[in-house]
Amino acid sequence: MKQKFLKTKISLVAMASIMVVGCNDLETAPMGSYVTSDQKENVVAQNPEMISASVAGITAMFSQYGKAIPASFGHNDIGYPCIMLQFDSRGTDLVSTNIGYNWFAAGVTYEDLIYTGRATVLAWNTLYNQIYSANQVAAVINPETDDATSQFYLAQALGIRAFDYFMLAQIYQQTYKGNESKPCVPIITDANADEAATNGCARSTVQEVYDQIMSDLNKAASLLEASGMERSDKRYLSKEVVYGLRARVELVMGNWAAAIDDADKAIAGSGAPYSIAEVSTPGFNDIDDHAWMWGILIAETDRVVTSGIVNFPSHMGSLNYGYASVGAWRTISKSLFDEIPATDVRKGWWLDANGQSANLDDNMKKQAAAYGCPAYTQMKYGPYQGVMAQSTNASDIPLMRVEEMYLIKAEAEAMNGNPAAGAATLQDFVRTYRNPAYTCKAATAEGVQEAVWLQRRIELWGEGLTWFDIMRLKKGVDRRGAGFEPSYVFNIPAGDPALIYRIPQSEIAANPLISEDQNNPSVSLPTPVTDN
């Protein structure tokens, strides 16, 4: 599988040249909407390998090193995983320290609020770079095409564009419900990209951005259903992944019935969740695992791997060599760990207060001791191919697992007026796959939602999702009892401006349609509170 990836991956330069390769009548044409449908069909027909490589290039951008910031020297510019790590660091359940080896410490300290800083620029550029590349593909494929291959390629571009806007919407504005009319982010598509490049692009409202997200996801789902093409591997979107993305969005929007329907469809076409036995040892590093629906496929020759330490496992791994192993540990909140019953196999995803985990074999225990892993260090992610202490960190990275779909379904069932059904779905999932002794005692919609949230915090820990639950559920950030350094024990209420990023100063300077006074408000760093 990894060799197939190496054969199809192309550079960003090649990807950007898609409009001028092999199609003379478009050599000087920008990607505006005036390009005719016949011309678009000709581009695809005459350049099938280029289009294929360009779509592969979009997926490759998920793990590009040093591409979001010009002349980047930072070891947090690693593609989409930089967003996963940054926002997990902002929350309550993943604890890390403010030391030089922690390239995501700005999320711990909330210094990422500084709009000239690296964190907000990385988030903005990483996601808009992918949108730009998706627009390049969408611009040369007729949206009404009946060619199966073209349908598949266009679905990839639209689905990933929707994913990127969904992330931007949650980073640069408060959650959807109650904020529909507030300014969000600029919407740039293949239809208005030339105008935006020439004259700038204003911020659209939250509602407008979500409308664009749903339009792209609906179209992507229809295209994949019509195409019937099977993806070659899980770095590409399948129709089940698009259903899963749509279920995520519907959960945020409170469209409960639609979320149930899409979660069901995603489950029906996907593999089974990991079994209790399968998660009783460190893992979560192989895109071919049956529980994975979508992921970032990493090759040993990728720059993020050959760098040795500029990659997701370096920051997140505990048994491989990297930044974590020299002190930038990722640990679980002590208060959350204490809520996990001893009968739950996931208790072993972290060391306990005595530095022990039932999920580790003798060699793993020796490696953890040799590295000096502190209490509550994560043991969820295993090293690449199970080889400990190595710096070949070519582990794949999860973007969506089928387990999430069961949790979406349970919450949506409860909130849609049937808490008994939601509780039953949750109980059946946890008993079957994680803790045979589990009982969901919640009887109200809100009670089941809280029970699901606890399970999401445990199950999806370290996968770049839990921060967005905090925002969606309007929980605020309460770090008391988690184990953070005293200076970073915050209790930030829901809706506080500190919970959203400011649009980067570089974008304000370059975009004439967004002024300083149209940015999100500047705020002071949060004030620490007494830990208890």
C-alpha positions in Angstrom: 0.0 0.0 0.0 2.8 2.4 0.8 4.5 1.7 -2.5 1.3 2.6 -4.4 1.3 5.9 -2.6 4.9 6.7 -3.5 4.2 6.1 -7.2 1.3 8.6 -7.3 2.5 11.3 -5.0 3.5 14.6 -6.7 4.9 17.9 -5.7 2.8 21.0 -5.0 4.4 22.7 -7.9 3.2 20.0 -10.3 -0.2 20.1 -8.8 -0.5 23.8 -9.2 0.3 23.4 -12.9 -2.7 21.4 -13.7 -4.4 24.1 -15.7 -1.6 24.5 -18.2 -0.5 21.0 -18.9 -1.6 19.3 -22.1 -4.5 21.5 -23.0 -3.6 24.4 -25.3 -6.9 26.1 -25.3 -6.6 26.6 -21.5 -2.9 27.5 -21.3 -3.6 31.1 -20.5 -7.0 30.7 -18.9 -7.4 31.2 -15.2 -9.7 28.9 -13.4 -12.7 31.1 -13.5 -16.2 29.8 -14.0 -16.3 30.9 -17.7 -14.3 27.9 -18.7 -16.9 25.8 -20.6 -18.1 22.3 -19.7 -16.7 20.9 -22.9 -13.3 22.4 -22.1 -13.4 20.9 -18.7 -14.2 17.5 -20.1 -11.3 17.8 -22.5 -8.9 18.6 -19.7 -9.9 15.4 -17.9 -9.9 13.3 -21.0 -6.5 14.5 -22.2 -4.8 14.5 -18.8 -6.1 11.6 -16.8 -2.7 10.9 -15.1 -2.3 14.6 -14.2 -5.8 14.8 -12.7 -5.2 11.6 -10.8 -1.8 12.9 -9.5 -3.4 16.2 -8.5 -6.0 14.5 -6.4 -3.3 12.4 -4.8 -1.5 15.6 -4.2 -4.4 17.0 -2.2 -4.2 14.0 0.1 -0.4 14.4 0.3 -0.9 17.9 1.7 -2.3 16.4 4.9 1.3 15.5 5.8 3.5 18.2 4.1 6.4 19.4 6.1 7.3 23.1 6.0 4.6 24.2 3.5 2.3 26.4 5.5 4.8 29.0 6.4 7.5 30.2 3.9 11.0 29.4 4.9 9.6 27.5 7.9 12.1 26.2 10.4 9.5 25.1 13.0 8.9 21.5 13.8 5.2 22.0 14.1 4.6 22.7 10.4 3.7 19.1 9.6 0.4 19.4 7.7 -3.0 18.7 9.2 -1.5 16.9 12.3 -0.3 20.4 13.5 -3.9 21.3 13.9 -4.7 18.1 15.7 -1.9 18.6 18.1 -2.5 22.3 18.6 -6.1 22.0 19.5 -5.8 19.0 21.6 -3.2 21.0 23.5 -5.8 23.8 24.0 -8.3 21.6 25.8 -8.6 19.9 29.1 -7.9 16.2 28.6 -4.4 16.1 26.9 -1.9 17.5 29.3 1.6 18.7 28.2 4.2 21.0 29.5 5.6 24.4 28.4 9.1 23.4 27.5 11.2 23.9 24.4 10.7 20.4 23.1 6.9 21.0 23.0 6.3 22.7 19.7 2.6 23.0 20.5 3.1 24.7 23.9 1.3 27.8 22.6 -1.9 25.8 22.9 -1.1 25.0 26.5 -0.3 28.6 27.4 -2.9 30.2 25.1 -0.2 32.3 23.5 -1.6 31.0 20.2 -4.1 33.9 20.6 -1.4 36.2 19.3 -2.4 36.7 15.7 1.1 37.2 14.4 2.1 33.9 16.0 2.9 30.6 14.3 -0.2 28.7 15.5 -3.0 30.7 13.8 -0.9 31.2 10.7 -0.3 27.4 10.5 -4.0 26.6 10.9 -5.1 29.2 8.3 -2.5 28.4 5.7 -2.7 24.7 6.1 -6.4 24.6 5.5 -6.5 27.3 2.8 -3.6 25.7 0.9 -5.7 22.5 0.7 -8.8 24.5 -0.4 -6.7 26.1 -3.1 -5.6 22.7 -4.4 -9.1 21.3 -4.2 -10.3 24.3 -6.2 -7.7 23.6 -8.9 -9.2 20.1 -9.4 -12.8 21.3 -9.2 -12.1 24.0 -11.8 -11.4 21.5 -14.5 -14.1 18.9 -14.0 -17.6 19.5 -15.2 -19.9 19.3 -12.2 -22.5 17.5 -14.3 -20.1 14.9 -15.6 -21.4 11.4 -16.0 -17.9 9.9 -16.3 -17.3 7.7 -13.3 -13.6 8.6 -12.9 -14.3 12.3 -13.1 -17.1 12.0 -10.6 -14.7 10.2 -8.2 -12.0 12.9 -8.6 -14.5 15.8 -8.2 -15.9 14.2 -5.1 -12.5 14.1 -3.5 -11.9 17.8 -4.2 -15.4 18.8 -2.9 -15.3 16.6 0.1 -11.9 17.7 1.3 -12.8 21.3 0.6 -15.8 20.9 2.9 -13.7 19.3 5.6 -11.3 22.2 5.5 -14.1 24.8 5.7 -15.6 22.9 8.6 -12.4 23.1 10.5 -11.9 26.8 9.7 -15.4 27.6 10.8 -14.8 25.9 14.2 -11.4 27.6 14.7 -12.2 31.2 13.7 -15.7 31.5 15.2 -17.8 30.1 18.0 -19.9 27.1 17.3 -22.8 27.1 14.8 -25.8 27.2 17.2 -26.6 30.7 18.3 -23.9 32.3 16.1 -25.3 31.8 12.6 -25.1 35.4 11.7 -21.6 36.1 13.0 -18.6 36.6 10.7 -16.7 33.5 9.9 -14.1 33.0 7.2 -13.9 33.9 3.5 -15.5 31.4 1.1 -13.2 30.8 -1.9 -14.2 28.2 -4.4 -13.3 27.4 -8.0 -16.0 29.9 -9.0 -14.7 33.0 -7.3 -11.0 32.2 -6.9 -9.8 34.7 -9.6 -12.0 37.5 -8.1 -10.7 36.7 -4.6 -7.1 36.7 -5.8 -7.5 40.1 -7.5 -9.7 42.0 -5.2 -9.8 40.0 -1.9 -12.6 38.2 -0.2 -14.8 39.3 2.7 -15.7 37.1 5.7 -18.9 35.1 5.1 -21.3 34.4 8.0 -21.2 31.2 9.9 -24.5 30.2 8.2 -23.0 30.9 4.7 -20.0 28.8 5.5 -22.0 25.9 6.8 -24.3 26.1 3.7 -21.1 25.8 1.5 -19.9 22.9 3.6 -23.2 21.0 3.3 -23.5 21.8 -0.4 -20.0 20.3 -1.1 -20.7 17.3 1.1 -24.1 16.6 -0.5 -22.5 16.9 -4.0 -19.6 14.7 -3.0 -21.9 12.0 -1.7 -24.0 12.1 -4.9 -20.9 11.9 -7.1 -19.5 8.9 -5.2 -22.8 7.1 -5.2 -23.1 7.6 -8.9 -19.5 6.8 -9.7 -19.4 3.4 -8.1 -15.6 3.6 -8.1 -13.7 2.0 -5.2 -10.8 4.0 -3.7 -7.4 2.4 -3.9 -6.7 3.1 -0.2 -8.1 5.0 2.8 -6.3 8.3 2.2 -9.1 9.0 -0.3 -12.8 9.6 0.6 -15.3 6.9 0.2 -19.1 7.6 0.3 -19.0 6.3 3.9 -16.4 8.9 4.8 -18.5 11.6 3.3 -21.5 10.4 5.3 -19.3 10.5 8.3 -18.2 14.0 7.6 -21.8 15.0 7.1 -22.8 13.4 10.4 -20.1 15.4 12.2 -21.4 18.7 10.6 -25.0 17.7 11.4 -24.1 17.1 15.0 -22.7 20.6 15.3 -25.8 22.1 13.6 -28.2 20.1 15.7 -29.7 18.2 12.8 -30.3 15.1 14.8 -32.3 13.0 12.5 -29.9 13.6 9.6 -27.0 12.8 11.9 -28.5 9.4 12.8 -29.2 8.6 9.1 -25.7 9.4 8.0 -24.0 7.7 11.0 -26.1 4.6 10.1 -25.0 4.7 6.5 -21.4 5.2 7.5 -21.5 2.2 9.8 -23.2 0.0 7.3 -20.5 0.4 4.7 -17.5 0.4 7.0 -15.5 -2.2 9.0 -16.2 -3.2 12.6 -14.8 -1.2 15.5 -11.6 -2.4 17.1 -12.2 -5.3 19.4 -11.3 -5.3 23.1 -8.3 -7.6 22.3 -7.2 -5.3 19.5 -7.0 -2.2 21.7 -5.4 -4.0 24.6 -1.9 -3.1 23.2 -0.5 0.1 21.8 -1.5 0.7 18.2 -3.6 3.2 16.2 -0.9 3.6 13.6 -2.0 1.6 10.5 -4.5 3.0 7.9 -5.4 -0.5 6.8 -6.9 -1.4 10.2 -10.5 -2.4 9.7 -11.8 0.3 12.1 -10.3 3.2 10.2 -12.5 4.9 7.7 -10.1 7.6 6.6 -6.5 8.5 7.5 -3.3 10.1 6.5 -1.1 7.6 4.7 2.6 8.0 5.5 5.5 6.6 3.5 9.0 6.0 5.0 10.5 8.4 2.3 8.1 11.3 3.2 10.0 14.4 4.5 8.1 14.3 7.8 9.7 10.8 8.3 13.2 11.4 7.0 13.4 14.4 9.3 13.4 11.9 12.1 11.5 14.1 14.6 9.3 16.5 12.6 6.2 14.3 12.6 3.1 13.3 14.5 4.6 10.3 16.3 7.6 12.3 17.4 5.2 14.6 19.3 2.6 12.0 20.3 4.5 8.8 20.6 5.9 7.5 23.9 7.7 4.3 22.9 9.5 5.7 19.8 12.2 8.3 19.6 11.1 11.9 19.3 10.2 15.1 21.1 7.9 13.2 23.5 10.6 10.8 24.5 12.9 13.6 25.6 10.4 15.4 27.8 7.5 16.7 25.8 5.2 14.0 27.1 1.5 13.8 26.3 -0.5 12.7 29.4 -4.1 12.3 30.1 -6.0 14.5 32.5 -5.8 12.9 35.9 -9.5 13.7 36.6 -10.5 12.0 33.3 -8.3 9.0 34.0 -9.9 8.6 37.3 -13.3 8.4 35.6 -12.3 5.3 33.5 -13.4 2.1 35.3 -10.8 -0.6 35.9 -12.9 -2.9 33.8 -12.5 -0.7 30.7 -9.6 -1.9 28.4 -8.9 1.8 27.6 -7.6 2.3 31.2 -4.4 0.8 29.8 -4.1 3.4 27.1 -2.2 5.5 29.7 0.1 4.7 32.6 -1.5 4.9 36.0 -0.2 7.0 38.9 2.4 4.3 39.6 3.6 4.3 35.9 2.0 1.0 35.1 -0.3 -0.2 32.3 -1.9 -3.6 31.9 -1.7 -3.1 28.1 2.1 -3.2 28.0 4.2 -6.3 27.6 7.6 -6.7 29.4 9.6 -5.1 26.6 7.3 -2.1 26.4 7.5 -1.7 30.2 11.2 -1.7 30.0 11.2 0.9 27.2 8.8 3.1 29.1 11.0 2.9 32.2 14.1 3.6 30.1 12.6 6.7 28.7 11.3 7.8 32.1 7.7 8.1 31.1 5.8 9.9 33.9 2.5 9.0 35.4 -0.5 9.2 33.0 1.7 9.1 29.9 -0.2 7.9 26.8 0.3 4.4 25.6 -2.5 4.5 23.1 -0.3 5.1 20.0 2.3 2.4 19.4 5.5 2.9 17.5 5.8 2.2 13.7 5.6 -1.5 13.0 5.9 -2.1 16.7 9.7 -1.3 16.7 10.4 0.7 19.9 13.0 3.5 20.3 13.3 4.0 16.5 13.2 7.3 14.7 11.6 6.0 11.6 8.2 7.5 12.5 6.2 6.4 9.5 3.0 5.6 11.4 -0.2 6.5 9.6 -2.5 9.0 11.3 -6.3 8.5 11.9 -8.8 11.1 10.6 -11.9 9.1 11.1 -12.7 5.7 12.8 -16.0 3.9 12.7 -16.2 4.0 16.5 -17.0 7.7 16.2 -20.1 7.0 14.2 -21.6 4.9 17.0 -21.1 7.7 19.4 -22.6 10.2 17.0 -25.6 8.0 16.5 -26.1 7.5 20.3 -26.0 11.3 21.0 -28.2 12.2 18.0 -30.8 9.5 19.0 -31.1 10.9 22.5 -31.2 14.5 21.4 -33.8 13.6 18.7 -36.3 12.7 21.4 -35.4 9.1 22.1 -33.0 9.0 25.0 -33.7 5.3 25.6 -32.5 4.5 22.1 -29.4 6.6 22.5 -28.6 5.0 25.9 -29.0 1.6 24.4 -26.8 2.4 21.4 -24.1 3.7 23.7 -24.3 0.8 26.2 -24.2 -1.8 23.4 -21.1 -0.2 21.8 -19.1 0.2 25.0 -20.0 -3.2 26.4 -19.2 -5.0 23.1 -15.9 -3.2 22.3 -14.4 -1.6 25.4 -15.9 -2.5 28.8 -18.2 -5.5 29.3 -19.3 -4.2 32.7 -20.5 -0.8 31.4 -24.1 0.4 32.0 -25.5 3.7 30.8 -27.7 4.9 33.5 -28.7 8.2 31.9 -32.4 8.6 31.2 -32.7 12.1 29.7 -31.5 13.5 26.4 -29.0 15.7 28.1 -27.9 12.9 30.4 -27.2 10.6 27.5 -25.4 13.5 25.7 -23.1 13.8 28.8 -22.5 10.1 28.9 -21.6 10.1 25.2 -19.3 13.1 25.7 -17.4 11.2 28.4 -17.0 8.2 26.0 -15.8 10.5 23.2 -13.2 12.1 25.5 -11.8 8.6 26.3 -12.2 7.0 22.9 -11.1 9.8 20.7 -8.3 11.2 23.0 -5.3 12.4 21.0 -7.1 12.2 17.6 -7.6 15.9 17.2 -11.4 15.9 17.9 -12.0 16.6 21.6 -11.4 20.4 21.4 -14.2 20.7 18.9 -16.6 18.8 21.2 -15.8 21.4 23.9 -16.8 24.1 21.4 -19.8 22.3 20.1 -21.2 21.5 23.5 -20.3 24.9 24.9 -18.4 23.4 27.8 -15.7 25.9 28.2 -12.1 24.9 29.3 -11.9 23.9 32.9 -8.4 22.5 33.6 -8.8 22.1 37.4 -7.7 18.7 38.6 -6.2 17.7 35.2 -2.6 18.0 36.1 -1.5 21.1 34.2 1.3 23.3 35.4 -0.1 25.9 37.9 0.4 28.8 35.5 -1.8 27.1 32.9 -4.7 25.9 35.0 -7.5 27.9 33.4 -11.2 28.0 33.8 -12.5 29.7 30.6 -16.2 29.9 30.2 -18.0 28.9 27.0 -18.3 31.6 24.4 -15.2 33.5 25.7 -13.3 35.2 22.9 -10.1 33.3 24.0 -11.6 30.1 22.6 -11.4 31.3 19.0 -8.4 32.3 16.9 -8.0 35.7 15.3 -7.6 35.8 11.6 -3.8 36.1 11.0 -2.3 39.6 10.7 -0.7 38.5 7.4 -4.2 37.8 5.9 -5.5 41.1 7.2 -2.6 42.9 5.5 -3.1 41.0 2.2 -6.9 40.9 2.0 -8.4 44.4 1.3 -11.9 43.2 2.2 -11.0 42.3 5.8 -9.9 45.1 8.0 -8.5 45.1 11.5 -11.8 46.1 13.0 -13.5 43.2 11.2 -11.2 40.6 12.9 -12.2 38.6 15.9 -11.5 40.7 19.1 -8.0 40.9 20.6 -8.0 39.4 24.1 -5.6 39.0 27.0 -4.2 35.7 28.0 -6.4 33.8 30.4 -5.7 34.2 34.1 -4.7 31.1 36.0 -7.1 29.8 38.7 -6.5 27.8 41.8 -6.2 24.1 41.0 -8.5 21.7 42.9 
